[in-house]
Every structure is written in C-alpha cells, then in structure tokens.
Amino acid sequence: MEREAQKARFLAAHGLADARRVKLAGDASTRVYERLTAPDGARLILMDQPPQAETQPCPPDATEAERLAAGYNAMSRLAAGRIEAFVTVAGWLREQGLSAPRIVAHDSLAGLAVLEDLGDDLFATKIAAGGDETPLYEAAVDVLARLHRAPPPARLDIDGESWPLLSYDRLALASGTDTFLEFWPPFAGLPAFDEAPVAQWRDLWAPVFARGEAGADAFAHRDYHAQNLLWLPERAGVARVGLLDFQDAVVAHPAWDLTHLLQDARRDVSPELEAAMLDRYLAARPHLDRDAFLADYRALAASNAARILGRVFARQALLGRTQYEAFMPRTWRYLERNLEDPRLAGLRAWFDRHVPPGARA
C-alpha cells in the first residue's frame, strides 16, 4: 500500500493525478509498467522499479573478487533495474537519432519514471499477425550498424543523471553461461555436474569469453529481440525502430546483440533469414574480418543460448513459471546449430557426453 501511495504522489507531482492507469503485461523482471491516459487523451507509460527489489549493480571500479562477493548483478554487470540507467541510456540513444522513449519525469531514488508511449506495435506482434518480417529485421540490423560505427562513451551524463557503460567482460560472460551448470540439472532431472566436467566446461568456454572481451567495443542493448522492438512507420530511417528494455546496456562484442535478434528464444528465426541479416550487417561494416566475426558470432551465440536455458528458462521453470518451458526446444536448436561449427567441437562433445538428447527439453 505504501508503494501505491508513493506512485500516486509521484504522478500528482507531475500533473498526472487524474490519469487513468492500466497495468501492462509483464515478464520475469522486477519492473512493472502501467499505461497512463491523461484526461486530454494523451498516453504515457509509468515505469515502476523499486530500487530495493534487486541486489546492487556493479561499481565501475569493482575488482573481480568484489563482484563475485556482491552477487549476480555485479558479476554480470546488470543495472539492477536502476531508473538512472534507463534515463541516461534512453537519452544517449535519442542523441544518436534513434527512437528510445522520451523521459517525461523521473525519480531515481523512488524508482519511478514516466515515459513517452511508443505504442503497441512490437515486431513480434506484427509478425505473428502476418506482417512481413524481412523489412523489420533489416531495419533492426541497420540500427545496430548505426550504433556500432563509433565506440560508445564510458559514462553517460544525461538529464541530470550519470551512469557507466561497463565492458561485458569475461567474468560477465562466464557468470551468465555458468548458470546452465546450476539450473539445468535440477530442471532436467540430471545429477549435479561433478568437479571434472565443470572444470572442462570452463576450460572450453575460456577462449570464447576471451574473444568476447577482446572484441568488446560496441554499444550493446543486451536484450535486443522482437519483443523489445517496436515498429514506428511514421518515422524515417533507423528511427522507425522503437527501442525498449535497454537499461542493462554495456559495451560488448558487436555480435552480442545480433545473437539476441537472430537467434530469438521466443520466436523462430530461420537459418536463411539469419544468414541474410548477417550479410546485411557485414555489408554495412566492410572493414570487419568476415570469417573472424562469424566465428565469434557462433561462439557467443552458443554461450548466450546456454545462459538463456539456465538463468532464464530453467531457473524460472523451477520457480513454477512453466510457461518458459515452451521456449526451450527452440533454444536448444539454436545451441546445437552453433555447435556444428568445427571450432566448437570440444563444446559439442561436452554436451553430447553430459546432456543426452533426452535431457534437452
């Protein structure tokens, strides 16, 4: 009840006391969104992210030992839902000519913000309704090519807030991928992995994470897929893609966001579309070494699939949110496709030995 009173005071302070409020469908995060309709018909979005709902984010100068002690958010360099992260990243994206929501009002200490409402035309919704997916994916790839033209700043200072853009380094990559070891066995009914396969797992992934860290020179949205992208056809060029849920942004390998977009755990992306979009991205960045980039893409996509299977899907299913089980077979298909790369033969053998087909949902 106190949180509701806090939200009502915040809205009243910004002239929205009489706005009609409708809660929007959520996900597994600690955020809650409401659509606001003002008496004059104007529509906005209320973001509610209680600051105490998550463990602390990673301090920019934290050592590896300090991050390990602080918990998953610090290890993985997640923003812990902080409003100041959303506000500053949104402002920076708009400065690049992209369509992130305008911030109407915010209170970082309270964990509240009022945002521009970019509408409901999610890529995933439009495609499910029969829309042509190709121009949507082309536009999404063009956004990434625009973002990756120049290194992002180390710190964002926008709208009276400051937030670091940290590197998605080896520890962050390993922290996510290692959750497969923790959550998949109890979900799949396997015995816990003992010391030897765990050590082998880490040895096999180590060069992948080293390449991911060495190539980390681009802004990464970090959750860049069809349910976080909106189609805004009244705008021009890359601004036609509305961006959501970017508060966990980091500086990462440029392949990282492509892995989310083109191996979307929540919808099928055909190998043909994936290949065409990778070609489009590489054509926009002709200075990249194509073979090296695609090798990194496959390796990082494999690590991301393992992360999603462990941290996102198995963990949520173990908490009783069984709807995530529907996405697991698709994610396994992506993982297995990536592991067909001969350079990942050791990892493919690890999965074949320790996670038999019957334990791959």
C-alpha positions in Angstrom: 0.0 0.0 0.0 2.9 2.4 0.7 4.3 1.8 -2.8 0.9 2.6 -4.3 0.8 5.8 -2.3 4.3 6.7 -3.4 3.3 6.2 -7.0 0.2 8.4 -6.6 2.3 11.2 -5.0 4.8 11.0 -7.9 2.1 11.2 -10.5 0.3 14.1 -8.7 3.6 16.0 -8.6 3.9 15.8 -12.3 0.3 16.7 -13.2 -0.9 13.2 -13.7 -3.1 12.6 -10.6 -6.2 12.1 -12.7 -4.6 9.9 -15.3 -6.4 6.5 -15.9 -4.0 3.7 -15.1 -3.9 0.2 -16.7 -1.3 -2.3 -15.8 0.5 -3.8 -18.7 1.6 -7.5 -19.1 5.0 -8.1 -17.5 7.8 -10.6 -17.8 10.2 -12.2 -15.3 11.8 -8.9 -14.3 11.1 -6.9 -11.1 9.7 -4.0 -13.2 6.0 -3.1 -13.5 4.6 -1.0 -16.3 1.3 0.9 -16.5 -0.3 2.8 -19.4 -1.4 6.2 -18.3 -4.2 8.0 -20.1 -4.5 11.7 -19.2 -7.9 13.5 -19.2 -6.9 15.1 -22.5 -6.4 11.7 -24.1 -2.6 11.8 -24.1 -1.0 8.4 -23.4 2.2 7.8 -21.4 3.9 4.9 -19.6 4.6 4.6 -15.9 7.7 2.5 -15.1 7.8 1.2 -11.5 11.1 -0.3 -10.5 11.5 -0.5 -6.7 15.3 0.1 -6.0 15.4 -2.5 -3.2 14.0 -5.3 -5.4 17.4 -6.4 -6.7 21.0 -6.8 -5.5 23.3 -3.9 -6.1 24.7 -3.2 -9.6 28.4 -3.3 -10.3 30.5 -0.4 -9.2 32.7 0.8 -12.1 35.9 0.2 -10.1 34.9 -3.2 -8.5 37.5 -5.9 -8.6 36.6 -9.4 -9.8 36.7 -10.6 -6.2 34.3 -7.8 -5.1 32.0 -8.6 -8.0 31.9 -12.3 -7.0 31.1 -11.3 -3.4 28.4 -8.8 -4.4 26.3 -11.3 -6.4 24.9 -11.9 -9.9 24.1 -8.3 -10.9 27.6 -7.2 -10.2 29.2 -10.3 -11.7 27.2 -9.9 -14.9 27.2 -6.1 -14.9 23.4 -5.8 -14.9 21.9 -2.5 -14.0 19.7 -3.9 -11.2 16.8 -2.1 -12.8 18.1 1.4 -11.8 16.0 4.2 -13.2 19.1 6.3 -13.8 20.4 3.6 -16.1 17.2 3.7 -18.2 17.1 7.5 -18.3 20.7 8.0 -19.4 20.7 5.2 -21.9 17.5 6.5 -23.4 18.9 10.0 -23.7 22.0 8.8 -25.4 20.1 6.6 -27.8 17.9 9.6 -28.8 21.1 11.7 -29.3 22.1 9.0 -31.9 18.9 9.7 -33.8 17.2 6.5 -32.5 13.8 6.1 -31.1 14.0 5.4 -27.3 11.2 6.8 -25.2 11.4 10.4 -24.1 11.6 10.7 -20.3 8.7 12.9 -19.1 9.5 12.7 -15.4 11.6 10.5 -13.2 12.6 10.0 -9.6 15.6 7.6 -9.4 15.6 7.3 -5.6 11.9 6.2 -5.7 12.4 4.0 -8.8 9.7 5.7 -10.8 9.6 7.3 -14.3 7.0 8.5 -16.8 7.9 7.7 -20.4 6.7 8.5 -23.8 4.3 5.8 -25.0 5.7 4.4 -28.3 2.6 2.2 -28.8 2.0 -1.5 -29.1 3.3 -2.5 -32.5 6.0 -4.9 -31.3 7.9 -6.6 -34.0 6.8 -10.0 -32.6 3.2 -8.9 -32.6 3.3 -7.6 -36.2 5.0 -10.7 -37.5 2.6 -13.0 -35.6 -0.3 -11.1 -37.3 1.1 -11.9 -40.7 3.4 -9.0 -41.3 6.5 -9.3 -43.5 9.4 -10.0 -41.1 12.1 -9.1 -43.6 11.9 -5.3 -43.6 11.5 -5.3 -39.8 14.7 -7.3 -39.4 16.5 -5.2 -42.0 15.7 -2.1 -40.0 16.7 -3.7 -36.7 20.1 -4.7 -38.2 20.5 -1.2 -39.6 20.1 0.2 -36.1 22.9 -2.0 -34.8 25.1 -1.0 -37.7 24.5 2.7 -36.8 25.2 2.1 -33.2 28.4 0.3 -33.9 30.0 2.9 -36.0 31.8 4.6 -33.1 32.8 3.4 -29.6 30.3 4.5 -27.0 31.3 6.7 -24.1 32.5 5.2 -20.9 29.9 7.2 -18.9 26.6 8.7 -19.8 25.7 12.1 -18.2 22.2 13.0 -19.3 19.1 14.6 -17.8 20.8 15.2 -14.5 21.8 11.5 -14.1 25.1 9.7 -14.6 25.6 6.0 -15.4 28.7 4.0 -16.5 28.7 1.8 -19.6 30.8 -1.1 -18.4 32.5 -3.7 -20.5 30.8 -7.0 -21.0 34.0 -8.8 -20.0 35.0 -12.4 -19.3 33.5 -12.6 -15.9 30.2 -11.2 -17.1 30.1 -13.7 -20.0 31.1 -16.6 -17.7 28.6 -15.7 -15.0 25.7 -16.0 -17.4 26.8 -19.1 -19.2 27.7 -20.9 -16.0 24.1 -20.7 -14.8 23.5 -23.6 -17.1 25.5 -25.7 -14.7 23.5 -24.6 -11.8 19.9 -24.7 -13.1 19.7 -27.2 -15.9 20.5 -30.4 -14.0 17.7 -29.9 -11.4 15.3 -28.9 -14.1 16.1 -31.9 -16.4 16.4 -34.4 -13.7 20.2 -34.9 -14.1 22.6 -35.3 -11.3 24.7 -32.2 -10.5 27.8 -31.9 -12.6 30.8 -33.0 -10.6 34.2 -31.3 -10.5 35.8 -32.7 -13.6 33.1 -31.8 -16.2 32.7 -28.4 -14.6 36.5 -27.8 -14.9 36.3 -29.0 -18.5 33.3 -26.7 -19.3 35.2 -23.7 -18.0 38.3 -24.6 -20.0 36.3 -25.0 -23.2 34.5 -21.7 -22.8 37.5 -19.7 -21.7 38.7 -18.8 -25.3 35.2 -17.8 -26.3 34.9 -15.4 -23.4 38.4 -14.1 -24.1 37.4 -13.3 -27.7 34.2 -11.7 -26.4 36.1 -9.5 -24.0 38.8 -8.6 -26.6 36.2 -7.6 -29.1 34.0 -5.5 -26.7 34.0 -2.1 -28.5 30.3 -1.5 -29.3 27.2 -0.4 -27.5 25.1 -3.4 -26.6 21.4 -3.1 -25.8 21.7 -6.6 -24.3 18.1 -7.7 -24.8 17.7 -6.9 -28.5 14.9 -9.0 -29.9 11.5 -8.9 -31.5 9.6 -8.3 -28.2 11.7 -5.3 -27.3 11.5 -3.6 -30.7 8.5 -1.5 -31.9 7.6 -0.6 -35.5 7.1 3.2 -35.9 6.5 3.6 -39.7 5.6 7.3 -39.4 9.3 7.9 -38.6 12.2 7.8 -41.0 15.2 5.5 -41.4 16.6 3.9 -38.3 14.2 5.9 -36.2 11.4 3.6 -37.4 12.6 1.1 -34.8 11.4 1.9 -31.3 13.7 0.6 -28.5 12.6 -0.8 -25.1 14.2 -2.5 -22.1 17.8 -1.2 -22.7 18.7 -0.3 -19.1 21.2 -3.2 -18.9 23.3 -1.7 -21.8 27.0 -2.4 -21.8 30.0 -2.2 -24.1 30.2 -5.6 -25.7 31.3 -7.5 -28.8 29.2 -6.2 -31.7 28.0 -9.8 -32.3 26.2 -9.9 -29.0 23.0 -8.0 -29.9 22.9 -9.8 -33.2 22.8 -13.1 -31.4 19.7 -12.0 -29.5 18.0 -10.7 -32.6 18.8 -13.5 -35.0 18.5 -16.4 -32.5 15.5 -15.2 -30.7 14.5 -17.6 -28.0 10.8 -16.6 -28.2 10.3 -16.9 -31.9 11.7 -18.9 -34.8 14.3 -17.1 -36.9 15.1 -19.3 -40.0 18.7 -20.0 -40.9 18.0 -18.3 -44.2 16.9 -15.0 -42.6 19.7 -15.2 -40.1 22.3 -15.6 -42.9 20.7 -12.7 -44.9 20.8 -10.4 -41.9 24.4 -11.3 -41.0 25.3 -10.5 -44.7 23.5 -7.1 -44.4 25.3 -6.2 -41.2 28.7 -7.2 -42.6 28.0 -5.2 -45.8 27.4 -2.1 -43.6 30.7 -2.7 -41.8 33.0 -3.8 -44.7 36.2 -3.3 -42.6 35.3 -6.3 -40.4 37.0 -9.7 -41.0 34.0 -11.7 -42.1 35.3 -15.1 -41.1 36.5 -14.0 -37.7 33.3 -12.1 -37.0 31.1 -15.1 -37.9 33.3 -17.4 -35.7 32.8 -15.0 -32.8 29.1 -14.7 -33.5 28.6 -18.5 -33.4 30.6 -18.9 -30.3 28.9 -16.1 -28.4 25.5 -17.2 -29.6 26.2 -20.7 -28.2 27.2 -19.1 -24.8 24.1 -16.9 -24.9 21.8 -20.0 -25.6 23.4 -21.8 -22.6 22.8 -18.7 -20.5 19.2 -18.4 -21.6 18.5 -22.1 -21.0 20.0 -21.9 -17.5 19.4 -18.5 -16.0 16.2 -17.5 -17.8 14.2 -20.6 -18.6 15.2 -23.4 -16.3 15.5 -21.1 -13.3 12.1 -19.7 -14.0 10.5 -23.1 -14.6 12.0 -24.3 -11.2 10.2 -21.3 -9.6 6.9 -22.6 -11.1 6.8 -20.4 -14.2 6.3 -23.3 -16.5 5.4 -21.1 -19.5 9.1 -20.8 -20.2 9.4 -24.4 -21.0 7.7 -23.7 -24.4 10.8 -21.8 -25.5 13.4 -24.4 -24.5 13.3 -26.7 -27.6 13.9 -23.7 -29.9 16.8 -22.5 -27.8 18.3 -26.0 -27.9 18.0 -26.0 -31.7 19.9 -22.7 -31.8 22.6 -24.0 -29.5 23.0 -27.2 -31.5 23.2 -25.2 -34.7 26.0 -23.1 -33.3 27.9 -26.1 -32.0 28.1 -27.5 -35.6 30.9 -25.0 -36.1 34.1 -27.2 -36.1 35.8 -24.7 -33.9 33.3 -25.6 -31.2 33.8 -29.3 -31.5 35.0 -29.6 -27.9 31.9 -27.9 -26.5 29.7 -30.1 -28.7 31.4 -33.2 -27.3 30.9 -31.9 -23.8 27.1 -31.5 -24.3 26.9 -34.9 -26.0 28.6 -36.5 -23.1 26.9 -34.8 -20.2 23.5 -33.7 -21.5 22.0 -36.6 -23.5 19.2 -35.9 -26.1 16.5 -37.0 -23.6 17.7 -34.2 -21.2 17.4 -31.5 -23.8 13.8 -30.2 -23.4 
